Amino acid sequence: MLSRTADHLYWMSRYTERAENLARMLDVNYQMSLLPQSAKTIERAWCALLEISELNQAFSVEYPSPTPGAVMQFMVTDTNNPSSIMRCLQGARENARAVRGSITTELWETINTTWLDAQRLMREGMLQSAPAEFFEWVKFRSHLIRGVHLGTMMRGEAYDFIQLGTFLERADNTARLLDVKFLAASEVRDETTDPVDEFYYWTAILRSVSAFENYRKVYRDVITPERIAELLILSMDMPRSLLACLHAVVDTLSRVRNSQSSDTQAAALRLLSALRDQNIEQIFVQGLHVYLTEFLSRINAVGSGISQDFLVPLAVNPDV
């Protein structure tokens, strides 16, 4: 497969996954902001959302303070933010358009319709009138795109590069979410913390990755930070866990490998082995922030290796 074609397929899926991840986090933050809590707590939650995407500085250039409305506008519609939901949906559509001959008609039409409908919903003011409904719509469209991809694409290289983009983006997002949320919790938790507030905080993290029901099925007990980390890092059965995502990346790399990809494959396999060989107690002894920072560095190195081995060099794409 031509590197440019692989590049478009890879980024088409990364942008789609990124839009869904943003919608998940924005939805949970919005729902939590409706609960009784101090203005400082609300502001901290929206600041954390910007930290997950490393957009604090870019946000502060345009907006005076991280109010819910300002952060949602920046993360959904702001064209100066290359990671906003609308920019992601547009990026997915443009990449899909460039490789229409490599994807099925059903997949192209689903992605194209998503972009056209998103523009219409923004013109109608849905973000202001019903933000929760808009976020659910984005998640649903991402699910639909993924379902059409799984249900209509031949199991060849085009399918594999779409899968590769999806799972790399998902692993990166899960690690960032855990790092920021656990770090924020460690800074404010003490003996005066309200157990009800703490319950809602950790429940929100689970809901942001559709893991609340899965947690109940696995542990059937109270929600604890350690078990949340275990589920989202080490559970092979949890579709958004780091282990599950890395397993999919390694499996896909073994199918698309070429003469120059051995180092990238080895790096991904070492990272997968490190995940398999540790338990959650060892990770917390090491320090969760230290562990996740190292994971993000290593998964980004794998992504850079994929770009060098298969795709158009990252410097050519100004939006990534």
C-alpha positions as CSV (number, residue, x, y, z in Angstrom):
1,M,0.0,0.0,0.0
2,L,1.2,3.5,-0.8
3,S,2.4,5.4,2.3
4,R,0.1,8.3,1.5
5,T,-3.0,6.0,1.3
6,A,-2.0,4.4,4.6
7,D,-1.5,7.8,6.1
8,H,-5.0,9.0,5.2
9,L,-6.6,5.8,6.5
10,Y,-4.6,5.9,9.8
11,W,-5.5,9.6,10.5
12,M,-9.1,9.2,9.4
13,S,-9.5,6.7,12.2
14,R,-7.4,8.7,14.7
15,Y,-9.5,11.8,14.2
16,T,-12.8,9.8,14.5
17,E,-11.6,8.2,17.8
18,R,-10.3,11.6,19.1
19,A,-13.7,13.2,18.4
20,E,-15.4,10.4,20.4
21,N,-13.0,10.6,23.3
22,L,-13.4,14.4,23.5
23,A,-17.2,14.0,23.5
24,R,-17.0,11.4,26.3
25,M,-14.9,13.7,28.5
26,L,-16.9,16.8,27.8
27,D,-20.2,15.0,28.4
28,V,-19.0,13.7,31.8
29,N,-17.6,17.1,32.8
30,Y,-20.9,18.8,31.8
31,Q,-23.0,16.4,33.7
32,M,-20.8,16.7,36.8
33,S,-20.9,20.5,36.6
34,L,-24.7,20.3,37.2
35,L,-24.2,18.8,40.6
36,P,-23.9,20.9,43.8
37,Q,-20.2,21.9,44.2
38,S,-18.0,24.9,44.7
39,A,-17.0,27.1,41.8
40,K,-13.3,26.2,42.5
41,T,-14.1,22.5,42.1
42,I,-15.9,23.1,38.8
43,E,-13.1,25.2,37.4
44,R,-10.5,22.5,38.5
45,A,-12.5,19.9,36.5
46,W,-12.5,22.0,33.3
47,C,-8.8,22.8,33.7
48,A,-8.1,19.1,34.0
49,L,-9.9,18.5,30.7
50,L,-7.6,21.0,29.0
51,E,-4.6,19.3,30.7
52,I,-5.6,15.9,29.3
53,S,-5.2,17.3,25.7
54,E,-2.3,19.6,26.6
55,L,-4.2,22.6,25.5
56,N,-4.0,24.9,28.6
57,Q,-1.7,27.4,26.9
58,A,-3.6,27.5,23.6
59,F,-6.9,28.0,25.6
60,S,-5.5,30.8,27.7
61,V,-4.5,32.8,24.6
62,E,-8.2,33.1,23.5
63,Y,-10.2,32.8,26.7
64,P,-9.9,34.6,30.1
65,S,-11.0,31.8,32.3
66,P,-11.9,28.1,32.0
67,T,-15.7,28.4,32.4
68,P,-17.8,25.4,31.2
69,G,-19.1,27.4,28.2
70,A,-15.7,28.6,27.2
71,V,-14.0,25.2,27.4
72,M,-16.9,23.6,25.5
73,Q,-16.7,26.2,22.7
74,F,-12.9,25.7,22.5
75,M,-13.1,21.9,22.5
76,V,-16.0,21.6,20.2
77,T,-16.2,24.5,17.6
78,D,-13.0,26.5,17.8
79,T,-11.2,26.4,14.5
80,N,-8.0,27.5,16.1
81,N,-7.9,24.3,18.1
82,P,-6.7,21.5,15.8
83,S,-8.1,18.9,18.3
84,S,-11.6,20.4,18.6
85,I,-14.4,18.0,17.8
86,M,-15.4,19.9,14.6
87,R,-11.8,20.0,13.4
88,C,-11.5,16.2,14.1
89,L,-14.7,15.4,12.2
90,Q,-13.5,17.6,9.4
91,G,-10.1,15.9,9.4
92,A,-11.7,12.5,9.3
93,R,-13.9,13.5,6.4
94,E,-11.0,15.0,4.4
95,N,-8.8,12.0,4.9
96,A,-11.6,9.7,3.9
97,R,-12.3,11.7,0.8
98,A,-8.7,11.4,-0.2
99,V,-8.9,7.5,-0.2
100,R,-12.5,6.9,-1.3
101,G,-11.2,4.1,-3.6
102,S,-9.7,2.3,-0.6
103,I,-12.8,2.3,1.6
104,T,-16.3,1.1,1.0
105,T,-19.1,3.4,-0.2
106,E,-21.0,2.8,3.0
107,L,-18.0,3.9,5.1
108,W,-17.4,7.1,3.1
109,E,-21.1,8.0,3.2
110,T,-21.2,7.5,6.9
111,I,-18.2,9.7,7.6
112,N,-19.3,12.4,5.1
113,T,-22.8,12.5,6.5
114,T,-21.4,12.8,10.0
115,W,-19.4,15.9,9.0
116,L,-22.4,17.5,7.1
117,D,-24.8,16.8,10.0
118,A,-22.3,18.2,12.5
119,Q,-22.2,21.5,10.7
120,R,-25.9,21.6,10.6
121,L,-26.2,20.9,14.3
122,M,-23.7,23.7,15.1
123,R,-25.7,26.2,12.9
124,E,-28.9,25.2,14.8
125,G,-27.2,25.9,18.1
126,M,-27.4,22.4,19.5
127,L,-24.2,22.9,21.6
128,Q,-25.8,25.7,23.5
129,S,-29.3,24.3,23.8
130,A,-28.6,20.7,24.4
131,P,-24.9,19.9,24.9
132,A,-25.4,16.5,26.4
133,E,-27.5,15.4,23.4
134,F,-24.8,16.7,21.0
135,F,-22.1,14.7,22.8
136,E,-24.2,11.6,22.7
137,W,-24.7,12.2,19.0
138,V,-20.9,12.4,18.4
139,K,-20.4,9.2,20.3
140,F,-23.2,7.5,18.4
141,R,-21.7,8.6,15.0
142,S,-18.3,7.3,16.0
143,H,-19.9,4.0,17.0
144,L,-21.7,3.9,13.6
145,I,-18.5,4.7,11.7
146,R,-16.7,1.9,13.5
147,G,-19.5,-0.5,12.9
148,V,-19.6,0.2,9.2
149,H,-15.8,-0.2,9.1
150,L,-16.0,-3.6,10.8
151,G,-19.0,-4.8,8.9
152,T,-18.1,-3.8,5.3
153,M,-14.3,-3.5,4.9
154,M,-12.2,-6.4,3.6
155,R,-9.6,-7.7,6.1
156,G,-6.7,-6.3,4.3
157,E,-4.1,-3.5,4.7
158,A,-6.7,-0.7,4.5
159,Y,-8.7,-2.3,7.3
160,D,-5.5,-2.8,9.4
161,F,-4.3,0.8,9.1
162,I,-7.7,2.0,10.3
163,Q,-7.5,-0.3,13.2
164,L,-4.0,0.8,14.0
165,G,-5.0,4.5,14.2
166,T,-8.0,3.7,16.4
167,F,-6.2,1.7,19.0
168,L,-3.1,4.0,19.2
169,E,-5.4,7.0,19.8
170,R,-7.5,5.1,22.3
171,A,-4.5,4.0,24.3
172,D,-3.1,7.5,24.4
173,N,-6.4,9.0,25.5
174,T,-6.9,6.4,28.3
175,A,-3.5,7.0,29.7
176,R,-3.9,10.8,29.6
177,L,-7.3,10.6,31.3
178,L,-6.0,8.3,34.1
179,D,-2.9,10.4,34.7
180,V,-4.7,13.8,34.9
181,K,-7.6,12.5,37.0
182,F,-5.6,10.6,39.5
183,L,-3.1,13.4,39.8
184,A,-5.9,15.9,40.5
185,A,-7.5,13.5,43.0
186,S,-4.2,13.1,44.9
187,E,-3.9,16.9,45.2
188,V,-7.3,17.4,46.9
189,R,-7.9,14.1,48.8
190,D,-7.7,14.3,52.6
191,E,-9.6,13.2,55.6
192,T,-12.2,15.9,55.0
193,T,-13.1,14.7,51.6
194,D,-16.9,14.1,51.3
195,P,-17.4,10.4,50.4
196,V,-20.3,11.3,48.2
197,D,-18.2,13.7,46.2
198,E,-15.5,11.1,45.9
199,F,-17.9,8.5,44.7
200,Y,-19.2,10.8,41.9
201,Y,-15.6,11.8,41.0
202,W,-14.5,8.2,40.4
203,T,-17.8,7.2,38.8
204,A,-17.4,10.0,36.3
205,I,-14.0,8.6,35.3
206,L,-15.6,5.2,34.7
207,R,-18.5,6.7,32.7
208,S,-16.2,8.7,30.5
209,V,-14.8,5.4,29.1
210,S,-18.1,3.4,29.3
211,A,-16.7,1.3,32.1
212,F,-19.1,1.8,35.0
213,E,-21.2,-1.3,34.2
214,N,-18.1,-3.3,33.4
215,Y,-16.6,-2.3,36.8
216,R,-19.6,-3.6,38.6
217,K,-19.5,-6.9,36.7
218,V,-15.8,-7.4,37.5
219,Y,-15.6,-6.3,41.1
220,R,-19.2,-6.3,42.4
221,D,-18.1,-4.0,45.3
222,V,-17.3,-0.4,46.2
223,I,-15.5,1.8,43.7
224,T,-11.9,2.3,44.6
225,P,-9.2,4.2,42.7
226,E,-6.9,1.2,42.7
227,R,-9.5,-1.0,41.0
228,I,-10.3,1.6,38.5
229,A,-6.6,1.8,37.5
230,E,-6.4,-2.0,37.3
231,L,-9.5,-2.2,35.1
232,L,-8.3,0.6,32.7
233,I,-4.7,-0.5,32.6
234,L,-4.4,-4.2,33.0
235,S,-7.8,-5.8,32.0
236,M,-7.6,-7.6,28.7
237,D,-11.4,-7.8,28.7
238,M,-11.9,-4.0,28.9
239,P,-12.0,-2.6,25.4
240,R,-10.4,0.7,26.3
241,S,-7.8,-0.5,28.7
242,L,-4.1,0.0,27.9
243,L,-3.5,-3.7,27.7
244,A,-6.3,-4.4,25.3
245,C,-5.3,-1.5,23.0
246,L,-1.6,-2.5,23.0
247,H,-2.5,-6.1,22.2
248,A,-4.5,-4.8,19.2
249,V,-1.6,-2.6,18.1
250,V,0.9,-5.5,18.3
251,D,-1.4,-7.9,16.5
252,T,-2.0,-5.3,13.7
253,L,1.7,-4.5,13.3
254,S,2.4,-8.2,12.8
255,R,0.1,-8.2,9.8
256,V,1.3,-5.0,8.1
257,R,5.0,-5.3,8.9
258,N,7.6,-4.5,6.2
259,S,11.3,-4.6,5.8
260,Q,11.9,-1.6,8.0
261,S,9.4,-2.0,10.8
262,S,11.1,-4.5,13.0
263,D,12.3,-1.9,15.5
264,T,8.8,-0.5,15.9
265,Q,7.3,-3.9,16.3
266,A,9.9,-4.8,18.9
267,A,9.2,-1.5,20.8
268,A,5.4,-2.2,20.8
269,L,6.0,-5.8,21.9
270,R,8.2,-4.7,24.8
271,L,5.6,-2.3,25.9
272,L,2.9,-5.0,25.8
273,S,5.1,-7.4,27.7
274,A,5.7,-4.7,30.4
275,L,2.0,-4.3,30.8
276,R,1.5,-8.1,31.1
277,D,4.3,-8.6,33.6
278,Q,3.1,-6.0,36.2
279,N,0.2,-6.0,38.6
280,I,-1.5,-3.0,40.0
281,E,0.3,-3.1,43.3
282,Q,3.7,-2.8,41.5
283,I,2.4,0.1,39.5
284,F,1.2,2.0,42.5
285,V,4.5,1.3,44.3
286,Q,6.4,2.8,41.3
287,G,3.9,5.7,41.3
288,L,1.0,5.9,38.9
289,H,2.0,9.3,37.5
290,V,5.5,8.0,36.8
291,Y,4.2,4.8,35.2
292,L,1.7,6.6,32.9
293,T,4.2,9.3,31.9
294,E,6.6,6.5,30.8
295,F,3.8,4.7,29.0
296,L,2.8,7.9,27.1
297,S,6.4,8.4,26.1
298,R,6.7,4.8,24.9
299,I,3.4,4.7,23.0
300,N,4.2,8.0,21.3
301,A,7.6,6.5,20.3
302,V,5.7,3.6,18.8
303,G,3.4,6.1,16.9
304,S,6.5,7.9,15.6
305,G,8.0,4.6,14.5
306,I,4.7,3.8,12.6
307,S,4.9,7.1,10.8
308,Q,8.5,6.5,9.8
309,D,7.9,2.9,8.7
310,F,4.6,3.2,6.9
311,L,3.2,6.7,6.6
312,V,3.9,10.2,5.4
313,P,6.4,11.8,7.8
314,L,4.6,13.7,10.6
315,A,6.2,17.0,9.7
316,V,4.2,16.9,6.4
317,N,0.9,17.0,8.3
318,P,0.5,20.3,10.1
319,D,-2.6,19.4,12.1
320,V,-1.1,16.5,14.1
